[in-house]
Amino acid sequence: MIEKIADFVNGNKSLIRRGRYVNFAILVGIGEEDHIIRIEGGRVTDVYRRRINIDSGRFSIRAPTKIWKEFWQPMPKREHHDLFSILAAGLAQIDGDLLPFMQNLQYFKDLLAAPRHSTTEY
């Protein structure tokens, strides 16, 4: 699912406009796999599985696969419906440089929820 996030994001003009000042990579951990998402001007330019440990992003968000699967459902259950909700419930962890995350919070919440609106199954 994460590999297709560019398709979900790059067609959304309002999301791209909201992230127009985002020009860096983030790391999203899904279970044991880490993925790098490169963003330029709000557009996702690349998504790939992390190859070496020094390959990283400005910040990282990690959660077990089952948490992301529920998060990406069209109607996620309680504590899985919002990025902050899974963080507050201790279901996901965030670390790194949180300043750009907080400065562009709604962009990142919508970016990571974008797969939810594309399909009914993970």
Backbone as JSON Lines, residues from 0, in Angstrom:
{"i":0,"aa":"M","n":[0.82,-1.2,0.0],"ca":[0.0,0.0,0.0],"c":[0.87,1.26,0.0]}
{"i":1,"aa":"I","n":[1.89,1.29,0.83],"ca":[2.73,2.49,0.95],"c":[3.44,2.79,-0.36]}
{"i":2,"aa":"E","n":[3.75,1.76,-1.15],"ca":[4.43,1.97,-2.42],"c":[3.59,2.78,-3.39]}
{"i":3,"aa":"K","n":[2.27,2.78,-3.22],"ca":[1.36,3.48,-4.12],"c":[0.94,4.85,-3.58]}
{"i":4,"aa":"I","n":[1.55,5.31,-2.5],"ca":[1.11,6.55,-1.87],"c":[1.24,7.75,-2.81]}
{"i":5,"aa":"A","n":[2.22,7.72,-3.71],"ca":[2.38,8.82,-4.67],"c":[1.13,8.96,-5.54]}
{"i":6,"aa":"D","n":[0.55,7.83,-5.95],"ca":[-0.67,7.87,-6.76],"c":[-1.81,8.52,-6.0]}
{"i":7,"aa":"F","n":[-1.9,8.25,-4.7],"ca":[-2.99,8.78,-3.89],"c":[-2.8,10.27,-3.59]}
{"i":8,"aa":"V","n":[-1.55,10.69,-3.43],"ca":[-1.26,12.07,-3.01],"c":[-1.14,13.02,-4.2]}
{"i":9,"aa":"N","n":[-0.42,12.63,-5.22],"ca":[-0.07,13.56,-6.3],"c":[-1.26,13.99,-7.15]}
{"i":10,"aa":"G","n":[-2.37,13.32,-7.04],"ca":[-3.57,13.75,-7.74],"c":[-4.47,14.66,-6.91]}
{"i":11,"aa":"N","n":[-4.07,14.95,-5.69],"ca":[-4.87,15.75,-4.76],"c":[-4.29,17.17,-4.69]}
{"i":12,"aa":"K","n":[-4.85,18.08,-5.46],"ca":[-4.32,19.44,-5.56],"c":[-4.3,20.17,-4.22]}
{"i":13,"aa":"S","n":[-5.33,20.0,-3.42],"ca":[-5.36,20.71,-2.13],"c":[-4.3,20.16,-1.18]}
{"i":14,"aa":"L","n":[-4.04,18.87,-1.23],"ca":[-3.0,18.29,-0.38],"c":[-1.62,18.77,-0.83]}
{"i":15,"aa":"I","n":[-1.4,18.8,-2.12],"ca":[-0.12,19.3,-2.64],"c":[0.07,20.76,-2.24]}
{"i":16,"aa":"R","n":[-0.97,21.57,-2.35],"ca":[-0.88,22.98,-1.95],"c":[-0.56,23.09,-0.46]}
{"i":17,"aa":"R","n":[-1.18,22.27,0.36],"ca":[-0.93,22.32,1.81],"c":[0.52,21.96,2.12]}
{"i":18,"aa":"G","n":[1.12,21.09,1.32],"ca":[2.49,20.66,1.57],"c":[3.52,21.33,0.68]}
{"i":19,"aa":"R","n":[3.18,22.45,0.1],"ca":[4.06,23.09,-0.88],"c":[5.43,23.46,-0.33]}
{"i":20,"aa":"Y","n":[5.59,23.59,0.99],"ca":[6.88,23.93,1.57],"c":[7.61,22.7,2.12]}
{"i":21,"aa":"V","n":[7.06,21.53,1.92],"ca":[7.69,20.3,2.39],"c":[8.63,19.8,1.3]}
{"i":22,"aa":"N","n":[9.92,19.76,1.63],"ca":[10.96,19.34,0.69],"c":[11.99,18.49,1.4]}
{"i":23,"aa":"F","n":[11.59,17.32,1.83],"ca":[12.49,16.41,2.52],"c":[11.87,15.01,2.55]}
{"i":24,"aa":"A","n":[12.63,14.08,3.07],"ca":[12.17,12.69,3.16],"c":[11.73,12.38,4.58]}
{"i":25,"aa":"I","n":[10.8,11.43,4.68],"ca":[10.39,10.9,5.99],"c":[10.53,9.38,5.93]}
{"i":26,"aa":"L","n":[10.59,8.77,7.08],"ca":[10.67,7.32,7.17],"c":[9.38,6.81,7.78]}
{"i":27,"aa":"V","n":[8.77,5.83,7.14],"ca":[7.57,5.2,7.67],"c":[7.88,3.72,7.87]}
{"i":28,"aa":"G","n":[7.82,3.28,9.11],"ca":[8.07,1.88,9.43],"c":[6.77,1.12,9.5]}
{"i":29,"aa":"I","n":[6.69,0.08,8.7],"ca":[5.51,-0.79,8.67],"c":[5.97,-2.17,9.08]}
{"i":30,"aa":"G","n":[5.71,-2.51,10.32],"ca":[6.23,-3.77,10.84],"c":[7.74,-3.73,10.85]}
{"i":31,"aa":"E","n":[8.35,-4.73,10.24],"ca":[9.82,-4.83,10.2],"c":[10.43,-4.08,9.02]}
{"i":32,"aa":"E","n":[9.6,-3.54,8.13],"ca":[10.1,-2.85,6.94],"c":[10.02,-1.34,7.12]}
{"i":33,"aa":"D","n":[11.12,-0.67,6.78],"ca":[11.16,0.79,6.79],"c":[11.12,1.28,5.36]}
{"i":34,"aa":"H","n":[10.3,2.31,5.14],"ca":[10.15,2.9,3.8],"c":[10.48,4.38,3.88]}
{"i":35,"aa":"I","n":[11.18,4.85,2.85],"ca":[11.51,6.26,2.73],"c":[10.53,6.88,1.74]}
{"i":36,"aa":"I","n":[9.92,7.98,2.14],"ca":[9.03,8.74,1.26],"c":[9.69,10.09,1.03]}
{"i":37,"aa":"R","n":[10.07,10.36,-0.21],"ca":[10.67,11.65,-0.57],"c":[9.58,12.58,-1.08]}
{"i":38,"aa":"I","n":[9.6,13.8,-0.56],"ca":[8.57,14.78,-0.88],"c":[9.24,16.06,-1.38]}
{"i":39,"aa":"E","n":[8.75,16.59,-2.48],"ca":[9.25,17.86,-3.01],"c":[8.05,18.73,-3.36]}
{"i":40,"aa":"G","n":[7.93,19.84,-2.68],"ca":[6.82,20.77,-2.94],"c":[5.46,20.14,-2.71]}
{"i":41,"aa":"G","n":[5.38,19.23,-1.76],"ca":[4.11,18.57,-1.45],"c":[3.82,17.34,-2.28]}
{"i":42,"aa":"R","n":[4.6,17.11,-3.32],"ca":[4.42,15.93,-4.17],"c":[5.34,14.82,-3.71]}
{"i":43,"aa":"V","n":[4.83,13.61,-3.71],"ca":[5.66,12.44,-3.39],"c":[6.44,12.1,-4.66]}
{"i":44,"aa":"T","n":[7.77,12.21,-4.57],"ca":[8.61,11.97,-5.74],"c":[9.22,10.58,-5.75]}
{"i":45,"aa":"D","n":[9.28,9.94,-4.59],"ca":[9.85,8.59,-4.55],"c":[9.42,7.9,-3.27]}
{"i":46,"aa":"V","n":[9.21,6.61,-3.38],"ca":[8.91,5.76,-2.23],"c":[9.69,4.48,-2.45]}
{"i":47,"aa":"Y","n":[10.5,4.12,-1.47],"ca":[11.27,2.88,-1.6],"c":[11.57,2.29,-0.24]}
{"i":48,"aa":"R","n":[11.82,1.02,-0.25],"ca":[12.18,0.31,0.98],"c":[13.6,0.71,1.36]}
{"i":49,"aa":"R","n":[13.81,1.02,2.61],"ca":[15.13,1.45,3.08],"c":[16.13,0.33,2.86]}
{"i":50,"aa":"R","n":[17.25,0.68,2.23],"ca":[18.25,-0.32,1.89],"c":[19.37,-0.42,2.93]}
{"i":51,"aa":"I","n":[19.77,0.73,3.48],"ca":[20.84,0.74,4.47],"c":[20.4,1.59,5.66]}
{"i":52,"aa":"N","n":[20.95,1.3,6.81],"ca":[20.5,1.96,8.04],"c":[20.74,3.46,8.07]}
{"i":53,"aa":"I","n":[21.72,3.95,7.32],"ca":[21.96,5.4,7.36],"c":[21.0,6.16,6.45]}
{"i":54,"aa":"D","n":[20.23,5.45,5.63],"ca":[19.21,6.08,4.8],"c":[18.01,6.37,5.7]}
{"i":55,"aa":"S","n":[17.66,7.65,5.82],"ca":[16.62,8.02,6.77],"c":[15.87,9.25,6.28]}
{"i":56,"aa":"G","n":[15.03,9.77,7.14],"ca":[14.27,10.97,6.85],"c":[14.39,11.95,7.99]}
{"i":57,"aa":"R","n":[13.73,13.1,7.86],"ca":[13.77,14.11,8.93],"c":[13.16,13.58,10.21]}
{"i":58,"aa":"F","n":[12.12,12.75,10.07],"ca":[11.53,12.09,11.23],"c":[11.02,10.73,10.77]}
{"i":59,"aa":"S","n":[10.7,9.9,11.74],"ca":[10.18,8.57,11.41],"c":[8.92,8.29,12.22]}
{"i":60,"aa":"I","n":[8.03,7.56,11.58],"ca":[6.82,7.08,12.25],"c":[6.79,5.58,12.02]}
{"i":61,"aa":"R","n":[6.72,4.81,13.11],"ca":[6.74,3.36,13.01],"c":[5.55,2.76,13.76]}
{"i":62,"aa":"A","n":[4.99,1.71,13.18],"ca":[3.9,0.97,13.81],"c":[3.89,-0.45,13.24]}
{"i":63,"aa":"P","n":[3.33,-1.39,13.98],"ca":[3.19,-2.74,13.45],"c":[2.29,-2.76,12.21]}
{"i":64,"aa":"T","n":[2.48,-3.74,11.38],"ca":[1.71,-3.87,10.14],"c":[0.21,-3.86,10.41]}
{"i":65,"aa":"K","n":[-0.24,-4.57,11.45],"ca":[-1.68,-4.65,11.72],"c":[-2.26,-3.28,12.08]}
{"i":66,"aa":"I","n":[-1.47,-2.41,12.68],"ca":[-1.93,-1.06,13.02],"c":[-2.13,-0.25,11.75]}
{"i":67,"aa":"W","n":[-1.15,-0.3,10.84],"ca":[-1.3,0.42,9.57],"c":[-2.46,-0.13,8.76]}
{"i":68,"aa":"K","n":[-2.64,-1.43,8.75],"ca":[-3.77,-2.02,8.0],"c":[-5.1,-1.45,8.5]}
{"i":69,"aa":"E","n":[-5.25,-1.37,9.8],"ca":[-6.48,-0.82,10.35],"c":[-6.58,0.69,10.09]}
{"i":70,"aa":"F","n":[-5.47,1.39,10.2],"ca":[-5.43,2.83,9.95],"c":[-5.89,3.14,8.53]}
{"i":71,"aa":"W","n":[-5.54,2.28,7.57],"ca":[-5.87,2.52,6.16],"c":[-7.24,1.98,5.75]}
{"i":72,"aa":"Q","n":[-8.0,1.47,6.67],"ca":[-9.37,1.05,6.35],"c":[-10.24,2.29,6.11]}
{"i":73,"aa":"P","n":[-11.26,2.19,5.25],"ca":[-12.13,3.35,5.01],"c":[-12.79,3.89,6.29]}
{"i":74,"aa":"M","n":[-13.13,3.01,7.21],"ca":[-13.71,3.41,8.5],"c":[-12.9,2.72,9.6]}
{"i":75,"aa":"P","n":[-11.74,3.27,9.96],"ca":[-10.92,2.62,10.98],"c":[-11.61,2.59,12.34]}
{"i":76,"aa":"K","n":[-11.26,1.6,13.13],"ca":[-11.85,1.51,14.45],"c":[-11.22,2.55,15.39]}
{"i":77,"aa":"R","n":[-11.81,2.67,16.56],"ca":[-11.36,3.63,17.56],"c":[-9.86,3.48,17.82]}
{"i":78,"aa":"E","n":[-9.2,4.59,18.03],"ca":[-7.76,4.72,18.26],"c":[-6.92,4.44,17.02]}
{"i":79,"aa":"H","n":[-7.57,4.2,15.88],"ca":[-6.85,3.96,14.64],"c":[-7.26,4.96,13.55]}
{"i":80,"aa":"H","n":[-8.11,5.9,13.87],"ca":[-8.69,6.79,12.87],"c":[-7.84,8.0,12.55]}
{"i":81,"aa":"D","n":[-6.84,8.31,13.37],"ca":[-6.06,9.52,13.2],"c":[-4.61,9.22,13.59]}
{"i":82,"aa":"L","n":[-3.68,9.89,12.95],"ca":[-2.27,9.68,13.24],"c":[-1.96,9.97,14.71]}
{"i":83,"aa":"F","n":[-2.48,11.06,15.25],"ca":[-2.24,11.37,16.65],"c":[-2.91,10.36,17.57]}
{"i":84,"aa":"S","n":[-4.0,9.8,17.14],"ca":[-4.7,8.81,17.94],"c":[-3.86,7.54,18.11]}
{"i":85,"aa":"I","n":[-3.24,7.08,17.02],"ca":[-2.41,5.87,17.17],"c":[-1.14,6.18,17.95]}
{"i":86,"aa":"L","n":[-0.65,7.41,17.85],"ca":[0.51,7.79,18.65],"c":[0.15,7.88,20.13]}
{"i":87,"aa":"A","n":[-0.97,8.54,20.45],"ca":[-1.4,8.7,21.84],"c":[-1.74,7.37,22.5]}
{"i":88,"aa":"A","n":[-2.26,6.44,21.73],"ca":[-2.61,5.12,22.27],"c":[-1.39,4.23,22.43]}
{"i":89,"aa":"G","n":[-0.22,4.71,22.01],"ca":[0.99,3.91,22.11],"c":[1.08,2.84,21.04]}
{"i":90,"aa":"L","n":[0.3,2.96,19.99],"ca":[0.29,1.97,18.91],"c":[1.34,2.27,17.85]}
{"i":91,"aa":"A","n":[1.88,3.48,17.86],"ca":[2.92,3.9,16.92],"c":[3.92,4.78,17.67]}
{"i":92,"aa":"Q","n":[5.1,4.9,17.1],"ca":[6.13,5.74,17.69],"c":[6.62,6.73,16.64]}
{"i":93,"aa":"I","n":[6.95,7.91,17.11],"ca":[7.51,8.95,16.24],"c":[8.79,9.45,16.87]}
{"i":94,"aa":"D","n":[9.8,9.68,16.04],"ca":[11.04,10.26,16.55],"c":[11.75,11.01,15.44]}
{"i":95,"aa":"G","n":[12.76,11.76,15.81],"ca":[13.5,12.56,14.86],"c":[13.22,14.04,15.05]}
{"i":96,"aa":"D","n":[13.36,14.8,13.99],"ca":[13.14,16.24,14.01],"c":[11.64,16.5,13.88]}
{"i":97,"aa":"L","n":[10.97,16.75,14.99],"ca":[9.52,16.91,14.99],"c":[9.04,18.31,14.62]}
{"i":98,"aa":"L","n":[9.95,19.28,14.51],"ca":[9.54,20.63,14.14],"c":[8.86,20.66,12.77]}
{"i":99,"aa":"P","n":[9.45,20.11,11.71],"ca":[8.74,20.15,10.43],"c":[7.47,19.3,10.43]}
{"i":100,"aa":"F","n":[7.43,18.27,11.25],"ca":[6.21,17.47,11.38],"c":[5.09,18.33,11.95]}
{"i":101,"aa":"M","n":[5.38,19.05,13.03],"ca":[4.36,19.88,13.67],"c":[4.0,21.1,12.81]}
{"i":102,"aa":"Q","n":[4.96,21.64,12.09],"ca":[4.68,22.79,11.23],"c":[3.76,22.43,10.07]}
{"i":103,"aa":"N","n":[3.79,21.17,9.68],"ca":[3.0,20.69,8.54],"c":[2.11,19.53,8.97]}
{"i":104,"aa":"L","n":[1.59,19.6,10.18],"ca":[0.86,18.49,10.78],"c":[-0.3,18.0,9.93]}
{"i":105,"aa":"Q","n":[-1.15,18.89,9.49],"ca":[-2.32,18.44,8.72],"c":[-1.89,17.79,7.4]}
{"i":106,"aa":"Y","n":[-0.83,18.29,6.79],"ca":[-0.31,17.68,5.57],"c":[0.09,16.23,5.82]}
{"i":107,"aa":"F","n":[0.86,16.0,6.88],"ca":[1.33,14.64,7.15],"c":[0.2,13.71,7.59]}
{"i":108,"aa":"K","n":[-0.75,14.25,8.33],"ca":[-1.91,13.44,8.69],"c":[-2.67,13.01,7.44]}
{"i":109,"aa":"D","n":[-2.87,13.92,6.51],"ca":[-3.59,13.61,5.27],"c":[-2.74,12.74,4.33]}
{"i":110,"aa":"L","n":[-1.45,13.0,4.28],"ca":[-0.54,12.2,3.45],"c":[-0.6,10.74,3.84]}
{"i":111,"aa":"L","n":[-0.46,10.48,5.13],"ca":[-0.44,9.09,5.59],"c":[-1.81,8.43,5.57]}
{"i":112,"aa":"A","n":[-2.87,9.24,5.59],"ca":[-4.23,8.68,5.5],"c":[-4.7,8.54,4.06]}
{"i":113,"aa":"A","n":[-3.95,9.06,3.09],"ca":[-4.38,9.05,1.69],"c":[-4.74,7.65,1.17]}
{"i":114,"aa":"P","n":[-4.02,6.6,1.51],"ca":[-4.41,5.27,1.01],"c":[-5.8,4.82,1.48]}
{"i":115,"aa":"R","n":[-6.26,5.38,2.56],"ca":[-7.56,5.03,3.12],"c":[-8.69,5.32,2.14]}
{"i":116,"aa":"H","n":[-8.56,6.35,1.36],"ca":[-9.63,6.79,0.47],"c":[-9.6,6.13,-0.9]}
{"i":117,"aa":"S","n":[-8.63,5.27,-1.11],"ca":[-8.46,4.71,-2.45],"c":[-9.04,3.3,-2.61]}
{"i":118,"aa":"T","n":[-9.19,2.6,-1.53],"ca":[-9.61,1.21,-1.63],"c":[-10.34,0.79,-0.36]}
{"i":119,"aa":"T","n":[-11.06,-0.28,-0.46],"ca":[-11.75,-0.79,0.72],"c":[-10.96,-1.88,1.4]}
{"i":120,"aa":"E","n":[-9.86,-2.32,0.79],"ca":[-9.02,-3.36,1.4],"c":[-7.58,-2.93,1.37]}
{"i":121,"aa":"Y","n":[-6.82,-3.43,2.32],"ca":[-5.38,-3.2,2.36],"c":[-4.7,-4.23,1.51]}
